Amino acid sequence: MTQVMEMFCKRVKELRVENGITQKQLAEKLHTTNSAVCDWEKGRSQPDLQMLANIAKLFDVSVDYLLGLSDN
């Protein structure tokens, strides 16, 4: 797993937990499956570009932050 992917996994889970939502609730908000969210957090898969943008928008962070390219 690449460093960028590791950071994405970590940050998605951190943001989800900080916002007090379950994987299932996040999946519902993003119109995807619970297993997709679980797979992202475990590094078994990665979202497509549109989903990456949707995740960033939902948590009000940049895509760069999600990917570990920025700490802001």
N, C-alpha and C positions, 0 to 999 in steps of 0.2 A: 504494500500500500504506500502511495506517495505521501510526502509530508503535507501537501495541500489537502489530500483526501482525509488524512488523519485529523487535520485541523477542522475541516468541515464537519466530520462526525462529532468531534468534541463540542464544537460551537452550536450545532443544531440541538444537541441534547441539553447543553447548558441553558440555552435560550428557552427551550421548552420547559425545563424544570423551573427556571427563574420566573416564568410566566404562569406557573402552576397548572399546566395542562398535561394531559396524558398523551401517549402516542396516538390513541384512538381519536381524541379530540383534535389533535393537530392534523391528522389525516382527514377528518371531516372538514376542517377549515380550508384545507388545500385541495379538497375534492379528489383524494387519492385513497389508497388502502392503508390500513394499520401495518400490514406487513412491509409496505414500501418504506414507511417511516422507520420501522425497526431495522430494516436492511440499511438505510442511510446511516443510522446511528452506529451500526456495527461494522460499517465499511464494506458490506457485501454488494452494494450497488450505489449508484449516484443518480441524482435527479438530472433531467434534461435542462437545457438553458432556461426555458420558460418557467419550469418549476423552481429553479434556483432563484430567479427573479421574484417569483411569488413568495418564496420563503423569506427573502430579504425584506420585501414589502410588508409582509405580515408582522415581522418582528421589528420593523423600522430600523433596519441596519443595512449597510451596503453589502453588495456581493463580495467586494474585497474583504470585508470583515469576516464573512462566512468562510471564505477560502483561506483566511489567515494571512492575507496580504496587507492588512491594516489592522490596527488595534482600536480604531475609532468606530 
